[in-house]
Amino acid sequence: MFGMSMPELILIFAIALIVIGPKKLPDLAKTLGRALGELKQATGEFKKTVMLDEELDEVKNSISDVKESVKEAIDLKTVNKDDKQDDQNKKTE
């Protein structure tokens, strides 16, 4: 947990017990627990938002790829149509 071993955590707890006192220590622990829970929840929501943004970017890229493919297909049809008209014009001449 955060790179701390059990003896270090016991030392921190003992110092907190001396400085804060035995009456206020449970309230402080409860408050810290709630704060860490809220921080964890906020972090989870942020991760979801980031993942959603990444998925949105992927969808945008897919749409732009499809859009380019459609434009190319339309351009090819136009070129083929023009070629056919040129061929017909040459035959009639």
The first five atom37 places (N, CA, C, CB, O) and aatype in JSON, in Angstrom:
{
  "aatype": [12, 13, 7, 12, 15, 12, 14, 6, 10, 9, 10, 9, 13, 0, 9, 0, 10, 9, 19, 9, 7, 14, 11, 11, 10, 14, 3, 10, 0, 11, 16, 10, 7, 1, 0, 10, 7, 6, 10, 11, 5, 0, 16, 7, 6, 13, 11, 11, 16, 19, 12, 10, 3, 6, 6, 10, 3, 6, 19, 11, 2, 15, 9, 15, 3, 19, 11, 6, 15, 19, 11, 6, 0, 9, 3, 10, 11, 16, 19, 2, 11, 3, 3, 11, 5, 3, 3, 5, 2, 11, 11, 16, 6],
  "atom_mask": [
    [1, 1, 1, 1, 1],
    [1, 1, 1, 1, 1],
    [1, 1, 1, 0, 1],
    [1, 1, 1, 1, 1],
    [1, 1, 1, 1, 1],
    [1, 1, 1, 1, 1],
    [1, 1, 1, 1, 1],
    [1, 1, 1, 1, 1],
    [1, 1, 1, 1, 1],
    [1, 1, 1, 1, 1],
    [1, 1, 1, 1, 1],
    [1, 1, 1, 1, 1],
    [1, 1, 1, 1, 1],
    [1, 1, 1, 1, 1],
    [1, 1, 1, 1, 1],
    [1, 1, 1, 1, 1],
    [1, 1, 1, 1, 1],
    [1, 1, 1, 1, 1],
    [1, 1, 1, 1, 1],
    [1, 1, 1, 1, 1],
    [1, 1, 1, 0, 1],
    [1, 1, 1, 1, 1],
    [1, 1, 1, 1, 1],
    [1, 1, 1, 1, 1],
    [1, 1, 1, 1, 1],
    [1, 1, 1, 1, 1],
    [1, 1, 1, 1, 1],
    [1, 1, 1, 1, 1],
    [1, 1, 1, 1, 1],
    [1, 1, 1, 1, 1],
    [1, 1, 1, 1, 1],
    [1, 1, 1, 1, 1],
    [1, 1, 1, 0, 1],
    [1, 1, 1, 1, 1],
    [1, 1, 1, 1, 1],
    [1, 1, 1, 1, 1],
    [1, 1, 1, 0, 1],
    [1, 1, 1, 1, 1],
    [1, 1, 1, 1, 1],
    [1, 1, 1, 1, 1],
    [1, 1, 1, 1, 1],
    [1, 1, 1, 1, 1],
    [1, 1, 1, 1, 1],
    [1, 1, 1, 0, 1],
    [1, 1, 1, 1, 1],
    [1, 1, 1, 1, 1],
    [1, 1, 1, 1, 1],
    [1, 1, 1, 1, 1],
    [1, 1, 1, 1, 1],
    [1, 1, 1, 1, 1],
    [1, 1, 1, 1, 1],
    [1, 1, 1, 1, 1],
    [1, 1, 1, 1, 1],
    [1, 1, 1, 1, 1],
    [1, 1, 1, 1, 1],
    [1, 1, 1, 1, 1],
    [1, 1, 1, 1, 1],
    [1, 1, 1, 1, 1],
    [1, 1, 1, 1, 1],
    [1, 1, 1, 1, 1],
    [1, 1, 1, 1, 1],
    [1, 1, 1, 1, 1],
    [1, 1, 1, 1, 1],
    [1, 1, 1, 1, 1],
    [1, 1, 1, 1, 1],
    [1, 1, 1, 1, 1],
    [1, 1, 1, 1, 1],
    [1, 1, 1, 1, 1],
    [1, 1, 1, 1, 1],
    [1, 1, 1, 1, 1],
    [1, 1, 1, 1, 1],
    [1, 1, 1, 1, 1],
    [1, 1, 1, 1, 1],
    [1, 1, 1, 1, 1],
    [1, 1, 1, 1, 1],
    [1, 1, 1, 1, 1],
    [1, 1, 1, 1, 1],
    [1, 1, 1, 1, 1],
    [1, 1, 1, 1, 1],
    [1, 1, 1, 1, 1],
    [1, 1, 1, 1, 1],
    [1, 1, 1, 1, 1],
    [1, 1, 1, 1, 1],
    [1, 1, 1, 1, 1],
    [1, 1, 1, 1, 1],
    [1, 1, 1, 1, 1],
    [1, 1, 1, 1, 1],
    [1, 1, 1, 1, 1],
    [1, 1, 1, 1, 1],
    [1, 1, 1, 1, 1],
    [1, 1, 1, 1, 1],
    [1, 1, 1, 1, 1],
    [1, 1, 1, 1, 1]
  ],
  "atom_positions": [
    [[0.85, -1.19, 0.0], [0.0, 0.0, 0.0], [0.88, 1.23, 0.0], [-0.96, 0.01, 1.22], [1.51, 1.54, 1.01]],
    [[0.94, 1.94, -1.1], [1.72, 3.16, -1.27], [3.2, 2.94, -0.97], [1.18, 4.25, -0.38], [3.89, 3.89, -0.63]],
    [[3.7, 1.74, -1.1], [5.1, 1.45, -0.86], [5.5, 1.49, 0.6], [0.0, 0.0, 0.0], [6.69, 1.64, 0.9]],
    [[4.55, 1.35, 1.53], [4.86, 1.37, 2.96], [4.67, -0.03, 3.53], [3.96, 2.4, 3.71], [3.73, -0.75, 3.18]],
    [[5.57, -0.4, 4.42], [5.45, -1.7, 5.06], [4.64, -1.58, 6.35], [6.85, -2.3, 5.36], [4.29, -0.47, 6.77]],
    [[4.34, -2.69, 6.96], [3.52, -2.72, 8.17], [4.16, -1.93, 9.32], [3.27, -4.16, 8.59], [3.46, -1.19, 10.0]],
    [[5.46, -2.06, 9.57], [6.05, -1.28, 10.67], [5.92, 0.24, 10.46], [7.51, -1.65, 10.83], [5.73, 0.99, 11.42]],
    [[6.04, 0.67, 9.23], [5.89, 2.1, 8.94], [4.46, 2.56, 9.22], [6.26, 2.41, 7.48], [4.25, 3.63, 9.79]],
    [[3.48, 1.76, 8.84], [2.08, 2.11, 9.09], [1.78, 2.15, 10.59], [1.14, 1.11, 8.39], [1.05, 3.02, 11.06]],
    [[2.36, 1.21, 11.35], [2.16, 1.19, 12.8], [2.77, 2.44, 13.42], [2.78, -0.08, 13.43], [2.19, 3.02, 14.34]],
    [[3.94, 2.84, 12.94], [4.59, 4.05, 13.46], [3.73, 5.29, 13.17], [6.0, 4.22, 12.84], [3.56, 6.14, 14.04]],
    [[3.2, 5.39, 11.97], [2.34, 6.52, 11.62], [1.09, 6.52, 12.5], [1.94, 6.46, 10.12], [0.68, 7.57, 12.99]],
    [[0.49, 5.36, 12.71], [-0.69, 5.26, 13.56], [-0.36, 5.69, 14.99], [-1.25, 3.83, 13.55], [-1.15, 6.4, 15.62]],
    [[0.77, 5.27, 15.52], [1.17, 5.63, 16.89], [1.37, 7.14, 17.02], [2.47, 4.88, 17.3], [0.94, 7.75, 18.0]],
    [[2.02, 7.74, 16.04], [2.23, 9.2, 16.08], [0.89, 9.92, 15.99], [3.17, 9.66, 14.92], [0.67, 10.89, 16.71]],
    [[0.01, 9.45, 15.12], [-1.32, 10.07, 15.0], [-2.09, 9.93, 16.31], [-2.11, 9.44, 13.84], [-2.79, 10.86, 16.71]],
    [[-1.96, 8.81, 16.96], [-2.64, 8.58, 18.24], [-2.14, 9.56, 19.29], [-2.44, 7.14, 18.71], [-2.93, 10.07, 20.08]],
    [[-0.85, 9.81, 19.31], [-0.26, 10.74, 20.29], [-0.66, 12.18, 19.96], [1.28, 10.61, 20.31], [-1.07, 12.93, 20.85]],
    [[-0.55, 12.57, 18.7], [-0.8, 13.96, 18.3], [-2.3, 14.28, 18.36], [-0.26, 14.22, 16.89], [-2.68, 15.32, 18.91]],
    [[-3.14, 13.44, 17.82], [-4.57, 13.74, 17.71], [-5.32, 13.34, 18.97], [-5.16, 13.03, 16.5], [-6.25, 14.02, 19.39]],
    [[-4.92, 12.26, 19.55], [-5.6, 11.79, 20.76], [-6.55, 10.66, 20.46], [0.0, 0.0, 0.0], [-7.04, 10.54, 19.34]],
    [[-6.81, 9.83, 21.46], [-7.64, 8.64, 21.23], [-9.12, 8.96, 21.0], [-7.51, 7.71, 22.4], [-9.83, 8.15, 20.41]],
    [[-9.59, 10.13, 21.45], [-11.01, 10.45, 21.27], [-11.31, 10.92, 19.85], [-11.44, 11.52, 22.26], [-12.37, 10.61, 19.3]],
    [[-10.4, 11.67, 19.25], [-10.66, 12.23, 17.93], [-10.15, 11.34, 16.79], [-10.02, 13.6, 17.82], [-10.52, 11.54, 15.64]],
    [[-9.31, 10.37, 17.11], [-8.72, 9.53, 16.07], [-9.77, 8.75, 15.27], [-7.73, 8.57, 16.69], [-9.66, 8.7, 14.05]],
    [[-10.79, 8.13, 15.89], [-11.81, 7.42, 15.08], [-12.56, 8.35, 14.13], [-12.8, 6.73, 16.0], [-12.85, 7.98, 12.99]],
    [[-12.88, 9.56, 14.62], [-13.57, 10.52, 13.74], [-12.68, 10.91, 12.56], [-14.0, 11.77, 14.53], [-13.15, 11.02, 11.43]],
    [[-11.41, 11.12, 12.84], [-10.46, 11.47, 11.77], [-10.34, 10.33, 10.77], [-9.08, 11.81, 12.37], [-10.32, 10.55, 9.56]],
    [[-10.26, 9.11, 11.28], [-10.16, 7.94, 10.4], [-11.41, 7.81, 9.53], [-9.95, 6.66, 11.22], [-11.32, 7.49, 8.34]],
    [[-12.57, 8.06, 10.12], [-13.82, 7.99, 9.37], [-13.85, 9.06, 8.27], [-15.03, 8.15, 10.32], [-14.25, 8.79, 7.14]],
    [[-13.43, 10.26, 8.62], [-13.4, 11.35, 7.65], [-12.42, 11.05, 6.53], [-13.02, 12.67, 8.34], [-12.73, 11.28, 5.36]],
    [[-11.25, 10.54, 6.88], [-10.27, 10.18, 5.85], [-10.8, 9.06, 4.96], [-8.94, 9.75, 6.49], [-10.59, 9.07, 3.74]],
    [[-11.47, 8.11, 5.54], [-12.06, 7.02, 4.76], [-13.08, 7.52, 3.77], [0.0, 0.0, 0.0], [-13.11, 7.08, 2.62]],
    [[-13.93, 8.42, 4.21], [-14.94, 9.0, 3.3], [-14.26, 9.78, 2.19], [-15.91, 9.92, 4.08], [-14.65, 9.68, 1.02]],
    [[-13.25, 10.57, 2.56], [-12.55, 11.38, 1.55], [-11.88, 10.48, 0.52], [-11.5, 12.29, 2.22], [-11.93, 10.76, -0.68]],
    [[-11.26, 9.4, 0.97], [-10.62, 8.48, 0.03], [-11.66, 7.79, -0.85], [-9.79, 7.43, 0.78], [-11.42, 7.56, -2.04]],
    [[-12.83, 7.47, -0.27], [-13.9, 6.88, -1.07], [-14.39, 7.82, -2.15], [0.0, 0.0, 0.0], [-14.61, 7.41, -3.29]],
    [[-14.56, 9.09, -1.79], [-15.0, 10.09, -2.77], [-13.94, 10.29, -3.85], [-15.31, 11.42, -2.08], [-14.26, 10.44, -5.03]],
    [[-12.68, 10.28, -3.43], [-11.59, 10.42, -4.4], [-11.57, 9.25, -5.37], [-10.24, 10.54, -3.68], [-11.37, 9.42, -6.57]],
    [[-11.78, 8.05, -4.85], [-11.82, 6.86, -5.68], [-12.99, 6.93, -6.67], [-11.92, 5.59, -4.81], [-12.85, 6.57, -7.84]],
    [[-14.13, 7.39, -6.18], [-15.31, 7.51, -7.05], [-15.06, 8.55, -8.14], [-16.56, 7.89, -6.22], [-15.4, 8.32, -9.31]],
    [[-14.47, 9.69, -7.78], [-14.18, 10.73, -8.76], [-13.18, 10.23, -9.8], [-13.65, 12.0, -8.07], [-13.29, 10.54, -10.99]],
    [[-12.2, 9.47, -9.34], [-11.21, 8.91, -10.26], [-11.87, 7.95, -11.24], [-10.1, 8.2, -9.48], [-11.56, 7.95, -12.43]],
    [[-12.79, 7.13, -10.74], [-13.51, 6.2, -11.6], [-14.34, 6.93, -12.65], [0.0, 0.0, 0.0], [-14.37, 6.53, -13.81]],
    [[-15.01, 7.99, -12.25], [-15.81, 8.77, -13.19], [-14.92, 9.43, -14.24], [-16.62, 9.84, -12.45], [-15.28, 9.5, -15.41]],
    [[-13.75, 9.91, -13.81], [-12.82, 10.53, -14.75], [-12.33, 9.5, -15.77], [-11.62, 11.15, -13.99], [-12.24, 9.8, -16.96]],
    [[-12.02, 8.3, -15.3], [-11.58, 7.25, -16.22], [-12.67, 6.92, -17.23], [-11.19, 5.98, -15.43], [-12.39, 6.73, -18.41]],
    [[-13.92, 6.85, -16.76], [-15.03, 6.58, -17.68], [-15.13, 7.68, -18.73], [-16.36, 6.45, -16.9], [-15.36, 7.4, -19.91]],
    [[-14.96, 8.92, -18.31], [-15.04, 10.05, -19.23], [-13.94, 9.97, -20.28], [-14.95, 11.37, -18.47], [-14.18, 10.19, -21.46]],
    [[-12.74, 9.66, -19.83], [-11.61, 9.55, -20.77], [-11.86, 8.42, -21.76], [-10.28, 9.31, -20.0], [-11.62, 8.57, -22.96]],
    [[-12.35, 7.28, -21.26], [-12.63, 6.16, -22.15], [-13.73, 6.51, -23.14], [-13.02, 4.92, -21.34], [-13.68, 6.11, -24.31]],
    [[-14.73, 7.24, -22.68], [-15.82, 7.66, -23.56], [-15.29, 8.6, -24.65], [-16.94, 8.34, -22.75], [-15.69, 8.49, -25.81]],
    [[-14.4, 9.51, -24.27], [-13.81, 10.41, -25.25], [-13.0, 9.64, -26.29], [-12.92, 11.44, -24.55], [-13.04, 9.97, -27.48]],
    [[-12.27, 8.63, -25.85], [-11.5, 7.81, -26.79], [-12.42, 7.08, -27.75], [-10.61, 6.81, -26.03], [-12.14, 7.01, -28.95]],
    [[-13.51, 6.53, -27.23], [-14.46, 5.83, -28.08], [-15.11, 6.8, -29.06], [-15.53, 5.13, -27.23], [-15.34, 6.45, -30.22]],
    [[-15.39, 8.01, -28.61], [-15.98, 9.03, -29.49], [-15.01, 9.38, -30.61], [-16.35, 10.29, -28.68], [-15.42, 9.55, -31.76]],
    [[-13.73, 9.5, -30.29], [-12.73, 9.78, -31.32], [-12.68, 8.65, -32.34], [-11.35, 9.98, -30.69], [-12.55, 8.9, -33.54]],
    [[-12.77, 7.4, -31.88], [-12.77, 6.27, -32.79], [-13.97, 6.31, -33.73], [-12.76, 4.96, -32.01], [-13.85, 6.05, -34.92]],
    [[-15.13, 6.66, -33.18], [-16.34, 6.76, -34.01], [-16.18, 7.88, -35.03], [-17.59, 7.01, -33.13], [-16.56, 7.72, -36.19]],
    [[-15.63, 9.01, -34.6], [-15.42, 10.13, -35.54], [-14.49, 9.71, -36.67], [-14.84, 11.35, -34.8], [-14.73, 10.04, -37.83]],
    [[-13.41, 9.0, -36.32], [-12.48, 8.54, -37.35], [-13.16, 7.57, -38.31], [-11.26, 7.87, -36.71], [-12.94, 7.64, -39.52]],
    [[-13.99, 6.69, -37.79], [-14.71, 5.74, -38.64], [-15.66, 6.47, -39.59], [-15.49, 4.72, -37.79], [-15.76, 6.13, -40.76]],
    [[-16.34, 7.46, -39.07], [-17.27, 8.23, -39.89], [-16.52, 8.97, -40.99], [-18.08, 9.21, -39.03], [-16.97, 9.01, -42.13]],
    [[-15.39, 9.56, -40.64], [-14.63, 10.29, -41.66], [-14.07, 9.33, -42.71], [-13.47, 11.09, -41.01], [-14.0, 9.69, -43.89]],
    [[-13.69, 8.12, -42.3], [-13.22, 7.12, -43.28], [-14.34, 6.74, -44.23], [-12.69, 5.87, -42.56], [-14.13, 6.65, -45.44]],
    [[-15.53, 6.51, -43.69], [-16.67, 6.16, -44.53], [-17.01, 7.32, -45.47], [-17.9, 5.8, -43.66], [-17.34, 7.11, -46.64]],
    [[-16.94, 8.52, -44.95], [-17.23, 9.7, -45.75], [-16.26, 9.81, -46.93], [-17.14, 10.97, -44.87], [-16.67, 10.1, -48.05]],
    [[-14.97, 9.57, -46.67], [-13.98, 9.62, -47.75], [-14.23, 8.51, -48.76], [-12.57, 9.5, -47.17], [-14.09, 8.73, -49.97]],
    [[-14.59, 7.33, -48.29], [-14.87, 6.21, -49.2], [-16.05, 6.54, -50.1], [-15.16, 4.92, -48.4], [-16.03, 6.24, -51.3]],
    [[-17.07, 7.14, -49.53], [-18.25, 7.51, -50.32], [-17.87, 8.57, -51.36], [-19.4, 8.03, -49.4], [-18.29, 8.49, -52.51]],
    [[-17.08, 9.55, -50.95], [-16.65, 10.58, -51.9], [-15.85, 9.97, -53.05], [-15.81, 11.66, -51.19], [-16.05, 10.33, -54.21]],
    [[-14.95, 9.04, -52.72], [-14.16, 8.39, -53.76], [-15.06, 7.59, -54.7], [-13.09, 7.47, -53.14], [-14.86, 7.6, -55.91]],
    [[-16.05, 6.91, -54.14], [-16.97, 6.13, -54.96], [-17.76, 7.04, -55.89], [-17.92, 5.3, -54.08], [-17.98, 6.7, -57.06]],
    [[-18.19, 8.16, -55.39], [-18.95, 9.11, -56.21], [-18.05, 9.68, -57.3], [-19.54, 10.25, -55.35], [-18.47, 9.84, -58.45]],
    [[-16.81, 9.98, -56.94], [-15.88, 10.51, -57.94], [-15.61, 9.48, -59.03], [-14.56, 10.92, -57.28], [-15.53, 9.83, -60.21]],
    [[-15.47, 8.2, -58.66], [-15.25, 7.15, -59.65], [-16.45, 7.0, -60.57], [-14.95, 5.82, -58.95], [-16.28, 6.81, -61.77]],
    [[-17.66, 7.08, -60.01], [-18.86, 6.99, -60.84], [-18.9, 8.14, -61.83], [-20.13, 6.98, -59.97], [-19.26, 7.96, -63.0]],
    [[-18.54, 9.33, -61.37], [-18.55, 10.51, -62.23], [-17.53, 10.35, -63.35], [-18.26, 11.78, -61.42], [-17.81, 10.66, -64.51]],
    [[-16.35, 9.86, -63.0], [-15.31, 9.65, -64.01], [-15.76, 8.59, -65.01], [-13.97, 9.24, -63.33], [-15.59, 8.76, -66.21]],
    [[-16.32, 7.49, -64.52], [-16.8, 6.43, -65.42], [-17.92, 6.93, -66.32], [-17.29, 5.22, -64.61], [-17.98, 6.58, -67.49]],
    [[-18.8, 7.74, -65.77], [-19.91, 8.29, -66.56], [-19.37, 9.2, -67.65], [-20.91, 9.07, -65.65], [-19.83, 9.16, -68.79]],
    [[-18.39, 10.04, -67.3], [-17.78, 10.94, -68.28], [-17.06, 10.15, -69.37], [-16.8, 11.9, -67.59], [-17.13, 10.52, -70.55]],
    [[-16.38, 9.07, -68.98], [-15.7, 8.22, -69.96], [-16.69, 7.58, -70.91], [-14.88, 7.13, -69.26], [-16.44, 7.52, -72.11]],
    [[-17.82, 7.11, -70.4], [-18.83, 6.5, -71.24], [-19.4, 7.51, -72.22], [-19.95, 5.9, -70.39], [-19.64, 7.2, -73.38]],
    [[-19.63, 8.74, -71.74], [-20.16, 9.78, -72.62], [-19.14, 10.12, -73.71], [-20.53, 11.05, -71.81], [-19.5, 10.34, -74.86]],
    [[-17.86, 10.16, -73.34], [-16.82, 10.44, -74.33], [-16.78, 9.33, -75.38], [-15.44, 10.58, -73.65], [-16.64, 9.59, -76.58]],
    [[-16.91, 8.09, -74.92], [-16.92, 6.95, -75.85], [-18.11, 7.03, -76.79], [-16.94, 5.61, -75.06], [-17.98, 6.77, -77.98]],
    [[-19.27, 7.38, -76.26], [-20.47, 7.49, -77.09], [-20.3, 8.63, -78.1], [-21.73, 7.72, -76.21], [-20.71, 8.51, -79.26]],
    [[-19.71, 9.71, -77.65], [-19.51, 10.86, -78.54], [-18.54, 10.47, -79.67], [-18.97, 12.09, -77.75], [-18.72, 10.89, -80.81]],
    [[-17.52, 9.68, -79.35], [-16.56, 9.26, -80.37], [-17.24, 8.34, -81.37], [-15.34, 8.57, -79.73], [-16.94, 8.4, -82.56]],
    [[-18.14, 7.48, -80.9], [-18.81, 6.54, -81.79], [-19.76, 7.27, -82.74], [-19.58, 5.5, -80.99], [-19.92, 6.88, -83.89]],
    [[-20.37, 8.33, -82.24], [-21.33, 9.05, -83.08], [-20.61, 9.95, -84.08], [-22.28, 9.9, -82.21], [-21.21, 10.37, -85.07]],
    [[-19.38, 10.23, -83.87], [-18.65, 11.1, -84.81], [-18.2, 10.37, -85.98], [-17.48, 11.74, -84.17], [-17.57, 10.95, -86.86]]
  ]
}
